[in-house]
Amino acid sequence: MEDVDLDGGGGSGRKYRPVLDSDRAVLEMSSMDPGSSSAASSSQPFRDQPPPNLRKINVGNGATEASNAKEGNNSPSQPQPNGSHQESKLELFGFDSLVNILGLKSMTSEQAVQPSSPREGEDISITVGEPKPAAPKLGTMMGVFIPCIQSILGIIYYIRFSWIVGMAGIGESFLLVALCGLCTFLTSISLSAIATNGAMKGGGPYYLIGRALGPEVGVSIGICFFLGNAVAGALYVLGAVETFLKAVPKAGIFRETVSHVNGTAVTPIEAPSSHDLQIYGIVVTILLCFIVFGGVKMINRVAPAFLVPVLFSVICIFLGMFVAKKDKPSEGFTGLSWETIKDNWSSDYQKTNDAGIPETDGHVSWNFNSLVGLFFPAVTGIMAGSNRSASLKDTQQSIPIGTLSATLITTSLYFISVLFFGAVATREKLLTDRLLTATVAWPFPSLIKIGIILSTLGAALQSLTGAPRLLAAIANDDILPILRYFKVADGSEPYAATLFTAILCGVCVIIGNLDLITPTITMFFLLCYTGVNLSCFLLDLLDAPSWRPRWKFHHWFLSLVGALLCIVIMFLISWPFTVVALALASLIYKYVGLKGKAGDWGDGFKSAYFQLALRSLRSLGENQVHPKNWYPIPLVFCRPWGQLPENVPCHPKLADFANCMKKKGRGMSIFVSILDGDYHECAEDAKTACKQLSTYINYKNCEGVAEIVVAPNMSEGFRGIVQTMGLGNLKPNIVVMRYPEIWRRENLTEIPKTFVGIINDCIVANKAVVIVKGLDEWPNEYQKQYGTIDLYWIVRDGGLMLLLSQLLLTKDSFESCKIQVFCIAEEDADAEVLKADVRKFLYDLRMQAEVFVIPISSQENGGSPQDESQDAFKGAQQRIDDYLNKMKAAAKKDGTPLMADGKRAVVNEQQVEKFLFTTLKLNSIMLRYSRMAAVVLVSLPPPPLNHPAYFYMEYMDMLLENIPRILIVRGYRRDVVTLFT
């Protein structure tokens, strides 16, 4: 095989060869999991039986076959020069160079077809070797400029523009053209910026808007734009039929009527019957539909021919206006005259019939706003070039130049035509001669009518060709399942979408009224233009690193003005049509959000959320949040103390409890779990577990995020989490975990050390702690609870326990409960004074609760503890004594001090007895007053220093004995409630 000289300078340059199927890098990539960072080398190819769920890289063998034929005897299994067995200069990176893998054109003179933004799960095919023959690409003139001119300069200019000048006058017509022209010009600038920010696929403006504003906005505006194109096809069909009936009056089936102008009888004016428009329109629509079904190649071949009659007709119109004289070519013409300009300068809005002929008792009223709706379709069509992006040689050069050139030229033509139409004929002639352009044309008026018909039919054909492809592009993105019937394979004709478009166009043709159809088109096109401007505004304002358009003449302010101008024009035309269009787009948006498949296209909203989050985080600063602005950010520790069923990421009730810590669902929870092992070995397992945990959170409708940490053990993992999780003031402030009720039952001897270590880590990190016992019985949102929420307020916790009780009351399951506050006081405290102080404190906090003060000695005077508590107390004493004896025996045997949990322990047996008895008394008080409570909250005692973790677990078990549902709460060194406004 011959090498390709990269430098093109003979033997001194670096040489590369086309990639072979047997190359080591190809074999490794074809057998490599896409999610892993590395893959083990293998000497055996995996082409015959690829592993499941792996993306496939298909390498074209055209170059391979050619090279094998050229080399003759060389076998793929034999070592080749520069082959797969030769030492690679980039062996350090684990792969051959990108040149060998992808066959980049710039380095190997071979074109590689690279996938652009593949969806997850799709196979990626990288074809290397001789590319398939591509369709001829179009330049700026044929690909953008001519289609835009054909779409913009259409039926409105020929049969309505002179009528608009007669109705609005020259002055307001200038304003009308300036308003509409400015709207499309600003939209063209925004379109140019977005179109030059990367490669474009099929779908035109839908693709641009969807990738900038998200799939919901893209689909809603894309469907509206499709409807606008389909209805525009009906507009062009009706325009062609009306022109034909004007040119050939005898072709009309129904009789004509006599019209009057301002009550004065004039010569009968020929106006096509609406029934004729409907009949001929349906026939033409069917014929065009058959042509579209025949194929697009024929349409593209004759497309340039449609522009010739248009250009010829425009030239003949202006020639005719220059040579026109008084009453020539017909009565009502004055020739170019300043007097006529003065007479036609002001507006003269009149009532007309459905055909636009002025009548005194006409039922159609006109004003400037309605003329905006009538004229605006004459400036649409600026998207025709972007719709052909797949057929352009250079979209980033052709779209800006072609679109802006077409916009400026046609707008200038309209400005000149306003002045000339207003100077060449009387107002009565402008209002009554619907084909004034054909009347004034010189030297071939009849050819002008033929040119008008051909241009409008060509525009209708383009609409019936482009609209189905837009619908097919929306369907191919697989966002809306209802559109799956319109999906087509690459390179295939969208027959189903074409048939649907033809039916929709036929329905609009049956309406038969051109002036009623145009406002509908206007709303849909203006919605699309608004979307393009908002897309550019958002991308330009955010200025993300990926926003680097080649078209530099843009600014977010211009895009904002363009978007606002589009909205203003919509309301100027007709606020009912505007409300209907916006309601339709909103319904589609909502439907896509509910029924559509999720898609992440890197839209501008995601970038906006990211920047807003960054700015908000910086504005919060590092200072502590004021108690009025304090929100609980729970760190929900999902690691179970025992075993969970397979594919269950955490306890099913943890998310229910996390939701109870938020007011009206506001706030963020961080669900974390720890995976024991080595990070390099368990990274993929951690990703899978994180996806499962995220799915669980979404299923529970809990606002939160999932994180999985790989660590050698639970203690090390939690210590890393509590130090690093969160940013700035958005760090979690409460650690929520389940109480290890199973530790003694299942003889899990490592739990006490881990549990106590987690509590100590939270205290050192200044995190509040909420431990839940009885999580299995925690109610969901549909299980109503009655009774009381009892708070045993033992130590100052910054008001966290009070705040949690108030948050519980905001939930449907606890809203029927009442709060009771039990203050555990020393025996020498003044109970009445303490009770009054607590009541005043709760009143200032706007909290309603019943207050009880219980001195700790009252239990001794009032009788013995509960029998079940006494039994638990004796059992705890015996177990502590046994554990202490084992510690002493081990220390005596090893000749070391008392050791527990891997460190030295200092045990004061009297202190242990005191701690155990204190918890016994507190447990007896809770059993006496709160046996029927819906939930109990009690202060969490900190683990005593140098005590064995086993002893602390015995204290906790004694405190919680026989209480089914309880929250053990410890605050941190700050207030979370405030007395002041």
N, C-alpha and C positions, 0 to 999 in steps of 0.2 A: 504493500500500500504506500502511496506517496504521501509524504507529509506536506502540510500547508505552511508556507513561509509566512509568519506573522508580520515581520518587518518588511517583507517584500524586497529584501536586498540580498538574495542569494543565501549562501551557506552560513553567514554570520548571524542571521536573525534566528529568533526562537521559532521552533516548528511545532505544530499541533496537527493531530490527525482526527478524522471523524470518530465518534464513539462507536464501539461495537457492543453487541448484545452480551458478549462474554467478558466485558471489562469488569474488573473487581468492584469498582464503585457502583456500577449499575446493579450488580448482583446484590451488593450490600444494601443499597437503597430500596431495591424491590422487596427485600425481606425485612426491612426495618420498620418497627412500629412508629407511626408518625408522632406520637406523643413523647417518645423517649429522646434523650439527648445523644445517645450513642447506641450502636448496634454491634453485636458481636460479628466478627468476620466469619465467613463460611466459605468453604471451597466448593460447595455444591450449590448449583442454582436452584431457585425456588419457583421457576416459571411454570412447572407442570402442576404443582399443588401449592398455590399461594396460601399463606396463613390467613385465617378468617379475620374479618374486620380490619384489614390493612389496606391502605391506599395503594393502588397499583400504578406503576410507572411503565408505560408502554413505549418502547423505543422502536422507532421505525427501522425496518431492516433494508430499506432501499439502498442506502450507502453500503451496508454490509455485504449485500449480494454483489453489488458492483465491484467492491474492493476484492472480494473473494475470487470473482471471475478474473479480475485483472492479475491477481497474484498467483493464480493457478493452483499449485500444489499445497499452498499453505493451508493448514487445517485450523479451525477455531480452537481446537484443544491444544495446539502446539504453542510454545512461547513465541510471541511476536515482538519485533522491534517496537519499542514504546508501547508494548501491549500490557495486558492485565497483570502479568507476573513480573514486569520490570519494576525496579524500585522507583517510587514516585518522589519527586522533589518536595511534595507537600504531604509526605507521609505523616508528619506530625499532626496534621489536622484530621487524619483518619479517612479521608476521601481523596479521590482524584480532583484535579482543579475543576472549577465551574465550567471552564472552556470545554473540557472533555465530556462533562456530564450534560450540559445544556446545549453545547454547540452554538455559542453566541455568534450572531451574524457578524458583529464588528470584529471578531477575532478569527473566525474560521471561514468567513464569506458564505456561511450557510445559515438559513433562517430557521430559528427554533420557535415553534408555536407554544407560547407559555400561557397557562391558565391565568385568568384575572379574577381574583377574589372568589375562589371556589367555595361552595357551601360545605359545611362540615358533613362528612360522610360520603362526599362525591369522589369518584375516581378521577385522578389527575393524569392526563395523557400528555406526555412530552414527546413530540415527534421530532426526531433528529434525522437528518439526511435530506433528500430531495423533497421540497415542499410541494403540496398539491397546487395545481394551477389556480390562482386566485382570480376573482372577478375583476374587471377593469375598474380602477379607482377614478373618482371624479375630482376635478380641481375646484377652485373657488368659483369660477364662472358657471360651469355646468352643474356643480353640486350644490351650491348655496345661492348664488346671486339670481340665476334664472328662476329656480323654484320659488324664491321669495317674491320676485317681481310678479310671477304668474299668480301667486296666491294673494298678493296685496292688491294689485291692479286688476280688479274684477268687475262684477256686475253692478256694484253700487256706483262706481264712477261713471259707467255708461248710461244707466237709465234712472239714477236717482240724484246724482250730484248736482246737475243743473237745477233740478226741482228744489233741492236743499238751498241753493243760492237764492232762488226766487222766494222761498219762504222765510229764510233767516236774514236775507240781505247780505251784502258783501262784508260789512263790518263784523257781524256775528258769525259769518262763515269763516272769516279769518280766525276768530277766537275759537271756533269749533275745531278747525284743522290744527291750530296750535295746541289745544288741549289734548286732543287724541294723539297727535304726532309726538308731543313731549312724553306722553305715557309710553308709547312703543319705543321711543328712543332710549329712555332710561331703562326700560326692560331689556333692550338689546345690549346695553352696556353691562347690565347684570348677567345676562346670558353669556356674553363674551368672557366675562371673568370666570364664571363657573365652568364653562366648556373648555377653557384653557388650563384648568387645574388638574388635568389628568385625562386618561383615556376614557372614551365614552362607548357604551354598549347600546343595544337597541332600546327603543322606548322614548327617545327624544327628551322633552321637558319632564316627563314622568321620571325618567332615570335620574335626571339632575336634581329634581326636587326631592325625590325619595331618598337619595344618598345624602342630601344636605339636611333635610328636616325629619327624616325617619320614615319607616314604611307606612305608618298610619296616615301621615299627611300626604305622602307621595301617592298612595293608592286612592285616597279620597279626591285629591285634585286631579290625578290621572284619569279617573273614571269621569269626572266632570269635563275634562278636556276631550276625552273620547266622545262624550255626548255632544260637545260643541262642534267637533269635526263632523260627526254624523249629521247633525242638524244643518251645518254649513253646506253639506252636500245637497240637501233639499233646497237650500237657498239658491245655489248655483243652478240646479235643475229648473226651478221655477223661473229664474232669470232668463235662462236660455229659451224656455218655452214661451215666456212673455215676449221676448224679442222676435221669435219666430212668428207668433200670431200677429204681432205688429207689422212684420214685413210681409206676411201672407194673410191678409184678413179673411180671405175666402176659406182658409183652413179651419176657421172657427165653426163649431157645431151649433152653438147657441147664438141667438140674435143679440145685437148690440143695443145699448141704451143711450139716450141723449142726456148730456150733463149740462149744468148751468154754472156760471161763474158769478158769484155775488148777486144772484137773483136776476141777472141779465141774460137773456137767451142768446146763445152764440151758435156757431156752426157745430153740428154734432161731432163729438170727440170720440174717436175710436178707443175703446177700452176693452181689453180681453175679458171675457167672462171667467168668473172663478171656477165654474164647472169645466171650461176648456183647460184651464191651468191644471186642474186635478187630473183630468183624463190623460192629457199629453204628458204630464209630469210622471204619472205612474208608468206609462209606456217607456219613457226615456230612462227612468230609474231601472227598469227591468233590463233594458238593453245594456246600460252601463254595468249592471251586475254581471251579466254574461261575459262582458269584456274582462272584468276583473277576475272572474273565475278562469278565464282563458290564460292568464299569466301576466306578470309584471314586466317581462322583458319587452313585449310589444309596446307597452305604455312608455317605457323609458326610451325606446327608439324614436317614437313620434313626439315625445315631450318637447324637444326644441321647436318643432313645427308649430306648436300652439303659441309660441311667443311671437312668431312672425306676424300673424294677423293683429295681435295686440299692438306691437310697435307700429305697424302700418296704419292701424286705425287711429292711434294717437297723433301720428304725423298728419293724417288727412283731416282730423278734427281741427288742429291748430292752423293748417293751411286754409281750411274753410272759414275759420273765424277771421283770418287776415284778409281774405278776399270778399267777405260778406259785406253787403251794402244794405241800404234801407229797403225793406221788404224783399230782399234777396238773400238767400235762395227761396224764402217764403215770407208770408206776412208775419209781422212781429219782430223781425230782425232789424236792427238799426245800424249794424256795422260797429266797429270799435269806436265808442263815443264817450267823451267825458260827461255829457249830459245823461247818458244812460247809466253811467257809474253813479252819478249823484242820485238819480231816481231809484236805483236799486241798492243804495248803501244801507238804508235802514231796513228793519225787519217788517214783515207783514204776515203775521200768523193768521191762518184762516181755517175754518172747518172744511173737511173733505169727506168724500165717501171712501169706501174700502179700497178703491183703486187709486186714491190720492188726488182725485179731481176736485177742485174747490167747489163747494156747494153751500148755499146759505143755511140750509137745514141739514147739513152733513153731521153725522154722529161721531166723527173722529176729530178730536181737537189736537192741535200741535203747539208745542212751545220749544224752547231751546233744549230742555232736558230730553224730550222725546226725540229731537233731531240728533242728539248725541248717540242715543241708542240705535237710530237708523243708520248713522254714518260710520260708527266705530268698526263694523265688519270690513269697511274699506281700508282700514289700516292694519288689520290682523293678517297673519301669514308670516310673521317674522320667525316662527318656529319651523318653517319648512326646511331650512338648511340643517338644523339640529336633528330633525327627524331622519335625515339621511346620513347620520354620522358614521354608520358602518360602511358606507360606500365612498367616503372621502379619503383622499390621499393624506391630508394633514388637517385634522379637525381643529387643531389649536391655531392654525393660520387662516383656514378657509371660513370658519364660522364667524369670527369677529369681523373680518373684512367684508365678506359677502353679505352678512345680515345688516351691518350698519350702513353699507353702501346702498342696499336696496331700500332701507328705511329712509335715509336722507334724500335719495332721488325721488321716491314716490311722494314724500311729504312736500318737497319742493314743487313737484308737478301739481299737487293739490292746491298749493298757495297760488301758483300761476293761473291754474284753471279757475279758481274763484274770481280772480280779477277779470279774466277774459270772458267767462260766462256772464258775469255781471255787466260787462261793457258791450256785449254783442247783441243782446235781445231784451225785449221788454219783460216786465215781471209776469204779465199775463202769458206770454209765450213760454217763459221758464216753467210756469206752473202747469200749463196744459199740454205741452209737447213732451210726452214721457220719453221719446227717443230724439231729443234735440241734438244729441251728439251725431246721430246718423243724418239728421236733416241738414246740419251745418257742414258736414264733412264734404271735402272736395279733393279730388275730382270724381270719386266713385262712391257715392252714398250707399248703394246697394251692397258693395263689398264690405262696408263697415258693419252692416247687420250680420253678414256672414262671419266676419271676424269676431264680433261680440258673441255670437252663438258658439263658435269654436273655442273661444277663450273660456267661456263659462262652462262648457261641457268638459274642457280640459281640467278646470279647477274642480268640478264635481267628481271627475274621475280620480283626481289626486286625493280628494277627501275620502272617497270610497276605497281607495287603496291604502291610505295612511291610517285611517281610524281603526281598521281591523288589526293592523300590526301593533298599534298602541295597546289595544285590548289584549292581544296575544302576549305582548311583553309583560303586562300586568299579571296575566294568568301564569306565565312561565316562572315568575318570581315565587309562585306558590305561597302567597300570603293569604289569599282568600280561597277557601276550599270551594265556594260556590262557582268560581270561575274556572274550575278544572276542565270543564268541557271545551274551553277555548285554547287550551295548551297545544302547542305545536312543537315539533322537533326542529332543530337548527336546519335552516335552508328549506323548510317546507312551507307551503302556502297555508295561511290561516282560513281555511274554507268555512269552518263553523262561525268564526268571528265575522267573516265577510257576509255571510247570510244574515246574521243578526244585525249587522250595520245596515244592510240593504232594507230589511224590514223596518228598522227605525227610521231610515230616510224616507221610505214610502209613507209611513204614518204622518210625517211632517209635511210631505207633499200633499196629502189629502187635505190638510188644513188649508192649503192653497193661498194663504194671504202672506205676501212677502214682508209687509210691514209689521206683522205680528210675530214672524219668525225671527227677525233680526235682533230684537232685544234679548231673546232667549240665548242666541249665539253669543251675544255680547257678554252676558253674565258668566258663561262658562269660560270664555277666553280671558276675561278679566280676572277670574279666579286663578287661572293658570299663571297669568302675568304677575299677580300678587304673590303667588308662591315662589316664582323665580326671583322676584325682588327681595322677598323676605329671606330666601336662601342665601343670596349674596350678602344681604345686610348682616345676617347672623354670622356667616363665615368670616366676613370682613371685620366685624366688630370683635369676634373672639380671637382672630388672627392666630390660629393654631399653627404649630410647626409644619403641618402638612398643607397649609393654605399658601401656595406659591403659584398663583396664576401667571401665565405668560403675558396676558393682557393687563397692562399696568394702569390703564386709564380708567380707574374705578375708585369709588369711595363709599363707605357705609352710609354716609348721609344721602348720597344720590339714590342709593337703593331704597333707603327709607322713604324718601320723597316719592319715588316711583311706586312703592307699595301703597302709600297713603293716597296718591293720586288715583290709582286703580280703584281703591275703595270708594273715594269720593265720586268718581265717574259712575260706579255702580249705583250709588244712591241717587245721583243726579238723573240717571236714566229712569229708574223705577224702583222705589223702595220695596214694593211687594215682590217683584222679581228678584231683588237682591236678597230679601229675607228667605225666599224659597230656595235660592241657590246656596246660600250659607247653611240653611237648615239641611239641605240634601248632603252637602259636604260634611256637615257635623254628624249626620246619621251614619254616613259611610265611615267616618273616622271612628265613631263609637262602635260600629259593627266590626271594623277591623281590629279594634282593641279587644273586643269580647271573643270573637270567633276566629280571628286571624292567627296565623302561626307566628311565633316570635322570630324576629330577625334583627341582627345587629349589623347595620351598614356603616357604622362609624359616623352617624349623623351629627349635625351641629348641636342638637339639643344635648347629646351626651357630653360634648365638649363644654357646653354652657354649664351643665350641672357640675362638671369637674372644676371649672374655673370659679363658679360660685362657691363651691365647697372650699376651695383653697382660700378665696378671699374671706369667707366667713371664719375659717380656721385662724387666719392671720389676725382678723379683727378681734377674735376672742382673746388673743394674747396668751401669756403664761400665767397671769394673775388668777387667783381663785374667783370662781363665778359667784356673784352675789346670791344670797339665799332666795331672793325673789325669782331669779332666773335659773335656779338649780333644777335639773332634770335627772332622774335616775337613769344611769347607763349600765344596766346589769351585764356582768360577765357570767354567762350561764355555763357552769362547768358540767359538761355532758358525760364525762368519763364515768361509767358505772362502777359501783363497788363490787358488783358481782358480774354475772354473765347475762347478756341480753340475747333475745332470739336473733337468728341470722338475718342480715340486711336491715336491722333496726338500729339506727345511728345513736339514739339516746332514749331516755325514758319518755313515753308518749305524753306525760302530763307536764313536762318541763316547760314547753312552750305556753301551755295554758296558764301556768303560774307566772311566766315572764310577762304575758299580756296583762296580768293583774297588777303589775308594777308600773303600768303606764296609764295616764289619764287620756281617755278617748283614743287609745291606740297610738298616741304621739310618743315618739322616742325611739331609740335604737337599742337592740339587744345584740350582744356578741356571743354566739354559741361556739364554744371551743371544746375540743377533745384532744386527747394525747394518745399517740400511737407509739408503743414501745418498739425500739429497734434502732437500726442504723439508717440515717437519712438517705444515703445513697442507695440503699437496698429497698427502702420503704417509700420512696418518693411517689411512685405510681399508685401504691395502695393508699397513700394519704390523699391524692387527688380524687380517687374513687370515693373514699370515705367523705371527703368534703362535698362532693356532688350529692351523695345520699343525704347528708345533713342539710344541705341547702334545699333539697326537695322536701324534706320533712318540715323545714321552717315555712316554706311557701304553702305547703298543704295545711298547716295550722294557721295561716293568715297572720303570721307574726312578722312585724317589721324588724328585720335583723339580718346579720351576716354570719356565715359559717367559716370557721378556721380550724384546721387540723395541724397539730404540731407533732413532729417526730422527735422523740427524746429517748435517752437510755432507760428512763423510768418515769413514773408519774411525778415524783417530787421534783426532779430536775426540770421536767417539762413545765410544770405549773410555775416554778420559780422564774423560768424564762418568760412565760406568758405574762405574769403579773408585773414584770419589769418593763416589758416592751410593747404590750398591746395598746393600740390607740395612738393618737397624735395630739399634742398640746392639751387643751381643755376638753378634747373629745375622747380622753382616755376613760375606760370604764371605772366607775366609782363604787360599784357594789358587786361583790362576788356571791353568786347564788349557786348552791350545790345541795345535793340530797344528803340527808343524814344516813350514815352507814348502819342501818338497823340490823344487817345480816352478819355483822362482823363476828359475834360470838356464836351465832347459830351455825354458821358454816366454817367456824374455826379459822377465819382469815386473820392470822396473827400479824400480817404486815400492815393491816388497815390502821391501827391506832397511831403508829409512827407517821404514816402518810397524812392521816387526817389532822393530827396536831401540827405537823409541819406546814400544811396548807394554811391553817388558821394563823400560825405565827408569821408566815410569809405575808399574809394580808395585813396583819398589824404593822409589820415593818414597812410595807409599801403604802401604808395609810389608806387602806381600802376598807369600806364597810363590808360586813358579812351578813348574809341571810342564809340560814340552814333550814331546810324543810324536812320535817318528819311527817309521815303519813301522806307522801306524795301520791301513792296509789289511790287514795280516796279523795284527792283534790278535785273539786267540782269543775266541770266545764261551763261554758257560757249558757247552757240550757238547763243546768241543774240548780234550781232555786234553793237558797240556804236561809234558814230562819234561826232566830236566837240572838246571840251576842258575839261581838268580837272583843275578846278580853285581852287587855294589855297589862303585863306585870312589869311595871317601870321600876327598875332597881337602881340603875346607874344612869348618869347623864350621857345621852347618845346624840346630842345635837337635834333632837326632835325627829330622828329617822323613824322610830317606831310609830309615833303619832302620824307621820306623813304616810307610812305604809297602810295604816288603818283607814285613812281617808281615801287613799287610792283604791282600796278594796271596796269601799262603799260606792265608788263610781261604776262598778261592774254590775251587770244584771243579776249575777248569781248571788251577790252579797248586798244588794241595795235595800233589802228588807231587814237587815241586821242593825243592831244598836251597839254603840261602843261603851265599854266599861274600862275604866283605868284604875288599876290596883297599884297603889304606891307602897312599896315595902320599905318601912322606916326602921331606924334603930329604936331600941326599947325606951330610950330617954328622950325621944323626939316628941314635940307637941303635935299630936295628931290633928287637932282642929285647925291650928294655924297652917299646917302643911296642906290640909285639905282645901282651905280657903285660897291659899296661894296657887295651888294647882288649878282650881276652878277659874281663878282670874286669868291665869296663863292660857288655859284652853279657850276662854272667852275672847281674849285678845287675838288668838290664832284663828278665830272663826270656826272653831271645832266644837261640836256638841257631843258631850260624853258624861256619863255618870262616874263620880270619883269616889273611891274607897281608899282609906289609909289603914294599913295593917302593920302594926309593930311586929317585929320578928319574934318577940318574946310571947306574943299572944297565943301562939300555938302551944307553948309549954304549959301556960296556965289554963288553957281551955281544954286540955285532954290530950290523949296520946295520938300519934299519927295514925293514918288509916292502916288497917290490917295488912292490905296488900303491899303498902309501902314498907311496913315493918319487915315483911318477908323478903322484899327486895333488898332492904338495907342489910339484913343479916347475911344474905347471899353475897352481896358486894363486899362486906367485911371479910368473909371467909376467902373469897377469891383474891382480895388484895393481900391478905396474910400469906396465902399460899404463894403468890407471885413474889412477895418480898422475901420469903424464906428461900425460894429458888435463887433469887439474886444474891442473897448472903452466902448461900452454899457455893455458887459459882465464883464469887469473889474470894472466898476462903480457899477454894481449890486452886485458883489461878494466882493467888497472892496479890490481888489488885483491889483497888477501891470498888465500891458498888458501881456497877455499870448497867446502863439501860439505853436501848436504842442507839448503841454505838458511841455513847458518851458517858461521862461521869455523872452519877445521880446523887443528889443529896436528899435523903428522906427523913423527914421529921414525922414520926408516927403519930404524935399528938395532933400535928397540923393536918395530916391525912384524915384522922378521925373527925376533926373539926369540919373540914371541907365536905366530907361525906355526910355528916349530920346536918350541915346547912342545906345541902341539896335535898335531903330528906324532908326538912321542914318546908322548903319552898314547894316541893312536889305535893306535900299534903295540903298546903294552902290552895294550890291550883286544882287539886281533885275536889276539895270542898266547895269552891266557888265557881269552877268552870268546867265541871264534868259534862254539861250539856251545851257548852259554847260551840259556835260554828267553827271558830278558829281561835287559837291562843297565841299571843306573842309574848315572849319573855326575853330578857336581856341575856346575852351570851357571856358567860364568865371566861376570862382569858386563861389559857393554860398556865399553871404555876411554873415558875422557873425551876429547872433541874428536877422536876418530877417526872417519873416515867410516863410515857404516853398512855400506857395501859391504865394507870391510875386515873388519868383525866377522862378516859372513856368510861370508866366506872362512875365517876362523878356525873357525867352527862347522862348515862343510862339511868342513874338514880333520879336526876332532875326530870327526865321525860317519861318516867315509868307510868304506864297505863293512861297516857294522854294520847288520843288517836291522831289529832291533827294540830301541829304546833309549829310556829316559826321562831327560831332562835336568832336574835338580831343583835348585832354589835355595830354601833356607829363609828365614826372616825373623827379626827380632831378638827371639826368645824360644824357650824350650824347649817341645817338644810331647811329650816323654817324661820320666819321672821315675824315680829309683832307689828311692824310698821308698813305703811302703804308704799 
